[in-house]
Amino acid sequence: MDRRRFVGQTAGVLGAAALGPTLLDATLASAQGGPSPLASLRPIEPSVLPITDDERRARIEKARRLMTDSGIGAIFLEGGTSMFYFTGVRWGNSERTFGVVIPAHGELAWITPAFEEQRARELIKFSNDVRVWQEDESPYRVIAQIIRDRGAATAKIGMEERVRFFIFDGVRQELPNAQFVSATPVTAGCRMIKSPAEIALMQRANDITLQAIGASFKTLKEGMTQRQLSANVGEATTRLGGVGDGALVIFGKYTAFPHGSIQPQKLREGDVVLIDAGCTVDGYTSDITRTTVFGKPTQRQRDVWETEKRAQSAAFAAAQIGATCESVDAAARKVITAAGFGPDYKVPGLPHRTGHGIGLDGHEWTNFVRGNTTKIQPGMCFSDEPTIAIYGEFGIRLEDCLHITDAGPKFFTPQSPSIEKPV
């Protein structure tokens, strides 16, 4: 689930660093008092290796093959996860255009504000062709010249899906004879299939997140707020060696809202507790949700929790090589509908898709959703998270990520054992 959409909507979700040491110290105390359950956490060993330059070069060559297959002469990327994926360069986006052209033939070429050139050259690999633009010049004209120099001025030019419109529009005006298309067949065509090195980084991120959630559940106590529990997840993630991207924490009836509520919440006996957390390791993400009850669960809570787990298991079993992505969604939804919920996206029931692609982005191509006939292949990675939402009562979500091996699907993390033992 996309926690970032929730961050900033409410004070219920703030990273540990935002709270200050005084509040952190207070929230790390356990329900029984004494030493914090988080105090003994240490980074998970041994460390995992980052992506090598050789692997990035191979990605660029695969992108060139896909460009040729699609008749694309070049693609343009600005700062973001696709740029990092192909080149290893991280660059924050502003109104000043910075980016890279990857041509089907020829050397990569970079575009940077002139005053940023030296910093850019510290980061740039795989090419010495760095073109600059001054503050009173057009960066789009420089990009267009790169494309002309690579012989693609009248070809299809692929724009990465997150390139901002003002950049696309500026380049389009400079190349009136080019045909502009989506670069997704190239970028997603590469990124959807993860290498063993990527899987290892994602495995570490998932290991960290699951352990952080488990440690944070031990800090539950009457009257604590979402903010406090979220801070504990962030603190545990940091202690374990991950870089946190926020934790979604929801209590009680608000757990029926998949992305939470703006209402402040304090934990009470009998409340359903949902933690949706993730972290990154060398940029690769995890996404795990666990749901439990503070105190003794009712039979109703227990029954819905068990239905949710059966739905998650059905989705996993359906995620076989060669199956369509939509068939995975259908398998989970069938279990939930058979239990009397839904049908379709109706609530009480499953109001969203069953899962999303995951990698350098928490949500990326492709998804377990109706209408997606993409065939499942080895190397693909997904979340498996068929929520059951019951407005006015509670919601249950169990989420684990999986990757497709040559033998079929494999979870990065063990499924939740029970409503009483969420981790």
C-alpha positions in Angstrom: 0.0 0.0 0.0 1.2 3.5 -0.8 2.1 5.0 2.5 3.4 8.2 0.9 -0.1 9.2 0.0 -1.0 9.2 3.7 2.1 11.0 4.9 1.4 14.7 5.4 -2.4 14.3 5.5 -2.4 13.8 9.3 0.0 14.0 12.2 -0.7 10.3 12.7 2.2 9.4 10.4 5.5 11.1 10.9 9.0 9.7 10.6 11.0 9.2 13.8 13.4 12.1 13.0 10.5 14.5 12.9 9.4 14.0 16.5 12.5 15.1 18.4 14.4 13.1 21.0 12.1 13.8 23.9 9.0 12.3 22.3 11.1 9.5 20.9 12.5 8.6 24.2 9.0 8.5 25.7 7.5 6.4 23.0 10.2 3.8 23.0 9.2 2.6 26.5 7.4 -0.8 26.4 4.0 -1.4 27.7 5.4 -3.2 30.8 8.0 -0.4 31.4 11.8 -1.0 31.6 14.1 -1.2 28.6 12.6 -0.5 25.2 12.1 -3.6 23.0 13.8 -1.5 20.3 17.0 -0.8 22.3 18.7 -4.1 21.4 18.1 -3.8 17.6 21.2 -3.7 15.5 21.8 -3.6 11.7 21.2 -7.0 10.0 24.4 -8.6 8.8 26.1 -9.4 6.5 25.6 -6.4 4.3 24.4 -6.8 0.7 26.1 -5.4 -2.4 24.8 -2.5 -4.3 24.1 -2.7 -8.1 27.4 -2.8 -10.1 28.3 -0.6 -13.0 28.5 -3.7 -15.2 24.8 -4.5 -14.4 23.8 -0.9 -15.2 25.7 -1.2 -18.6 23.7 -4.4 -19.3 20.5 -2.5 -18.5 21.4 0.2 -21.0 22.0 -2.4 -23.7 18.7 -4.1 -23.0 17.0 -0.7 -23.2 18.6 -0.2 -26.7 17.3 -3.6 -27.8 13.8 -2.7 -26.7 14.1 0.7 -28.4 15.0 -1.0 -31.6 12.1 -3.5 -31.2 9.7 -0.5 -30.7 11.1 1.7 -33.4 12.2 4.3 -30.8 15.3 6.4 -31.6 16.0 7.7 -28.2 14.5 8.1 -24.7 14.8 11.0 -22.3 14.9 10.6 -18.5 15.0 13.3 -15.8 15.9 12.8 -12.2 14.1 9.8 -10.6 14.2 6.1 -10.2 14.5 5.3 -13.9 17.6 7.5 -14.1 19.0 5.8 -11.1 18.2 2.4 -12.5 20.1 2.9 -15.7 22.9 5.2 -14.6 23.2 5.2 -10.8 22.8 9.0 -10.8 20.5 10.5 -8.1 19.3 14.0 -8.9 16.5 16.0 -7.3 14.2 17.7 -9.7 13.6 21.5 -9.8 12.5 24.0 -12.4 16.0 23.7 -13.9 16.1 20.9 -16.4 18.6 18.1 -15.8 18.4 14.8 -17.6 19.9 12.1 -19.8 19.3 11.0 -23.4 19.8 7.3 -24.0 19.9 6.8 -27.8 19.2 3.5 -29.6 22.7 4.0 -31.2 25.5 6.1 -29.9 26.8 7.5 -26.6 24.5 8.6 -23.8 24.4 12.4 -23.4 23.6 14.5 -20.4 21.9 17.9 -20.0 22.7 20.1 -17.0 22.5 23.7 -15.8 26.0 25.1 -16.5 26.5 26.1 -12.8 25.8 22.5 -11.8 28.3 20.9 -14.3 31.1 20.1 -11.9 28.7 18.5 -9.4 27.1 16.6 -12.2 30.4 15.3 -13.5 31.2 13.9 -10.1 28.1 11.7 -10.4 27.9 10.9 -14.1 29.2 7.6 -15.5 29.0 5.8 -18.9 29.5 9.0 -20.9 31.6 12.1 -21.2 29.1 13.9 -23.3 27.8 16.5 -20.9 25.9 19.5 -22.5 25.3 22.6 -20.4 22.8 25.5 -20.6 23.0 28.9 -19.1 20.2 30.6 -17.2 19.2 32.7 -20.2 19.3 29.8 -22.6 16.8 27.0 -23.5 17.6 23.6 -22.1 15.1 22.1 -24.6 17.1 23.3 -27.5 20.1 21.5 -26.0 18.2 18.3 -25.6 16.9 18.6 -29.2 20.5 19.0 -30.5 21.6 15.9 -28.7 18.8 14.0 -30.4 19.8 15.4 -33.8 23.4 14.5 -33.1 22.3 10.9 -32.5 20.4 10.8 -35.8 16.9 10.6 -34.2 15.4 14.0 -35.1 12.7 12.4 -37.2 12.3 9.2 -35.2 10.1 8.2 -32.3 11.3 9.8 -29.1 10.3 8.1 -25.9 9.6 10.3 -22.8 9.8 8.5 -19.5 6.4 8.5 -17.8 7.5 10.9 -15.0 9.1 13.5 -17.2 7.2 16.8 -16.4 5.0 18.3 -19.1 6.9 21.6 -19.4 10.1 19.7 -20.4 8.3 17.4 -22.8 6.5 20.4 -24.4 9.7 22.4 -24.7 11.5 19.5 -26.5 8.5 18.8 -28.7 8.5 22.4 -30.0 12.2 22.1 -30.8 11.7 18.9 -32.8 8.6 19.4 -34.9 9.3 16.4 -37.1 9.8 13.9 -34.4 7.0 11.6 -33.0 6.8 11.6 -29.2 5.7 8.4 -27.5 5.8 6.9 -24.1 9.1 5.3 -23.0 7.3 2.8 -20.8 7.8 -0.2 -23.2 11.5 0.4 -22.7 11.7 1.5 -19.0 9.1 -0.9 -17.6 10.3 -3.5 -20.0 13.6 -3.4 -18.3 12.6 -2.6 -14.7 9.8 -5.2 -14.4 12.3 -8.1 -14.5 14.6 -8.0 -11.5 18.1 -9.5 -11.4 19.4 -11.6 -8.6 21.2 -8.5 -7.2 18.0 -6.6 -7.1 16.2 -9.5 -5.4 18.9 -9.6 -2.8 18.5 -5.9 -2.0 14.7 -6.2 -1.8 15.1 -9.3 0.4 17.2 -7.2 2.9 14.6 -4.4 2.8 11.8 -6.8 3.6 13.7 -8.5 6.3 14.3 -5.2 8.0 10.7 -4.1 7.7 9.3 -7.3 9.1 11.6 -7.2 12.1 10.8 -3.5 12.7 7.1 -4.1 12.6 7.5 -7.1 15.0 9.5 -5.0 17.5 7.1 -2.1 17.3 4.1 -4.3 18.1 5.8 -5.0 21.4 5.5 -1.3 22.3 1.7 -1.2 22.1 0.1 0.4 25.2 -3.2 1.9 26.1 -3.6 5.5 25.0 -0.7 5.6 22.6 -1.2 7.5 19.4 -0.7 6.6 15.8 2.2 9.2 15.8 3.9 7.4 18.6 3.6 3.9 17.1 4.7 5.2 13.7 7.8 6.8 15.4 8.6 3.4 16.9 8.5 1.8 13.5 10.8 4.5 12.1 13.2 4.1 15.0 13.3 0.3 14.6 13.9 0.6 10.9 16.8 2.9 11.4 18.4 0.7 14.1 18.1 -2.3 11.7 19.9 -0.5 8.9 17.1 0.6 6.6 16.1 4.0 5.3 12.5 4.5 6.2 9.9 6.0 3.9 7.2 6.3 6.5 4.8 4.0 8.3 1.0 4.1 8.0 -0.5 3.3 11.4 -4.3 3.0 11.9 -6.4 2.1 14.9 -10.0 0.9 15.4 -12.7 1.6 12.9 -10.4 3.7 10.8 -8.5 0.6 9.7 -11.4 0.2 7.2 -9.9 3.2 5.3 -7.1 1.6 3.3 -5.0 4.8 3.5 -6.1 5.8 7.0 -8.1 8.7 8.3 -7.4 12.4 9.2 -8.9 11.7 12.6 -6.5 11.5 15.6 -6.6 8.1 17.2 -5.6 6.7 20.6 -5.3 3.0 21.2 -7.9 1.3 23.3 -8.6 -2.3 24.4 -10.2 -4.3 21.5 -9.0 -2.0 18.7 -7.7 -3.5 15.5 -4.2 -2.2 14.9 -2.8 -2.0 11.3 0.8 -1.2 10.5 1.8 -0.7 6.9 5.6 0.0 6.6 8.5 -0.1 4.3 12.1 0.9 3.9 14.8 1.1 1.2 18.2 -0.6 0.8 20.3 1.0 -2.0 17.0 2.4 -3.3 15.1 -0.9 -3.4 11.9 -1.0 -1.4 9.8 -3.2 0.8 6.1 -3.0 1.6 4.6 -5.1 4.4 1.3 -4.8 6.3 0.4 -6.6 9.5 -2.9 -6.4 11.4 -3.7 -7.5 14.9 -5.9 -6.6 17.9 -4.9 -4.8 21.0 -6.3 -7.2 23.6 -8.5 -10.2 22.8 -10.0 -10.4 19.3 -13.7 -11.0 18.9 -14.9 -13.9 16.8 -15.9 -11.4 14.1 -12.4 -10.0 13.9 -10.9 -13.4 13.9 -13.2 -14.7 11.1 -12.5 -11.7 8.9 -8.7 -12.0 9.5 -8.8 -15.6 8.5 -10.7 -14.8 5.3 -8.1 -12.2 4.5 -5.3 -14.6 4.9 -7.0 -17.2 2.7 -7.5 -14.5 0.0 -3.8 -13.6 0.2 -2.8 -17.2 0.0 -5.1 -17.7 -3.0 -3.5 -14.8 -4.8 -0.1 -16.2 -4.1 -1.1 -19.7 -5.5 -2.4 -18.1 -8.6 0.8 -16.1 -9.4 2.3 -18.8 -11.6 4.5 -18.3 -14.6 2.4 -17.7 -17.7 -0.7 -16.7 -15.7 -2.2 -13.3 -16.3 -1.9 -10.6 -13.7 -5.7 -10.2 -13.6 -6.1 -13.9 -12.7 -4.3 -13.2 -9.4 -6.7 -10.5 -8.5 -9.6 -12.7 -9.5 -8.4 -15.5 -7.2 -8.2 -13.3 -4.1 -11.5 -11.6 -4.9 -13.2 -15.0 -5.3 -12.3 -16.0 -1.7 -13.6 -12.7 -0.3 -16.8 -12.8 -2.3 -17.5 -16.4 -1.2 -17.3 -15.2 2.4 -20.2 -12.8 1.8 -18.3 -9.6 0.9 -18.4 -7.5 -2.2 -18.9 -8.4 -5.0 -16.3 -6.6 -7.2 -15.1 -3.4 -5.5 -18.1 -3.0 -3.2 -17.6 -2.4 0.5 -17.7 -4.4 2.8 -15.1 -6.1 0.6 -12.0 -5.5 -1.4 -12.1 -1.9 -2.7 -8.8 -1.9 -4.6 -6.5 -4.1 -6.7 -4.9 -7.1 -5.1 -1.3 -6.0 -5.6 1.2 -3.8 -7.4 4.6 -4.1 -8.9 7.5 -3.0 -6.6 11.2 -2.4 -7.0 12.9 1.0 -6.9 9.4 2.5 -6.5 7.0 1.4 -4.0 4.4 1.2 -6.8 5.6 0.4 -10.3 4.7 -1.7 -13.3 2.8 -4.0 -13.3 -0.3 -4.7 -11.2 -2.5 -7.5 -10.0 -5.7 -5.9 -11.3 -8.7 -6.8 -13.4 -8.1 -6.1 -17.1 -4.3 -6.6 -16.9 -3.5 -9.5 -19.2 0.3 -9.1 -18.8 1.8 -12.6 -18.4 3.7 -13.3 -15.2 7.4 -14.0 -15.8 10.4 -14.9 -13.7 12.0 -11.9 -12.1 8.7 -9.9 -11.6 8.0 -8.6 -8.1 4.6 -7.7 -6.6 2.8 -6.9 -3.4 0.0 -9.3 -2.4 -2.5 -7.3 -0.3 -6.2 -8.0 -0.7 -7.7 -5.7 2.0 -11.1 -6.4 3.5 -12.7 -3.1 4.5 -15.8 -2.9 6.6 -16.8 0.8 7.2 -17.9 1.5 10.7 -16.2 -1.6 12.1 -12.7 -2.3 11.0 -10.5 -3.4 8.1 -7.9 -6.2 7.8 -5.0 -6.1 5.5 -2.2 -8.6 5.3 0.6 -7.6 2.8 3.7 -9.4 1.8 5.8 -9.0 -1.4 6.7 -11.8 -3.6 9.1 -12.5 -6.5 8.6 -14.9 -9.3 11.4 -17.6 -9.5 11.9 -20.1 -12.2 9.8 -22.5 -10.1 7.0 -20.0 -9.4 6.1 -17.4 -6.7 8.1 -17.0 -3.5 7.3 -14.6 -0.7 10.1 -12.4 0.6 8.7 -12.7 4.1 6.6 -15.4 5.9 2.9 -14.8 6.0 1.4 -13.5 9.2 0.8 -16.6 11.5 -2.4 -15.4 13.3 -4.3 -12.4 14.5 -2.8 -12.9 18.0 0.7 -13.3 16.6 1.0 -10.9 13.6 4.7 -11.5 13.1 
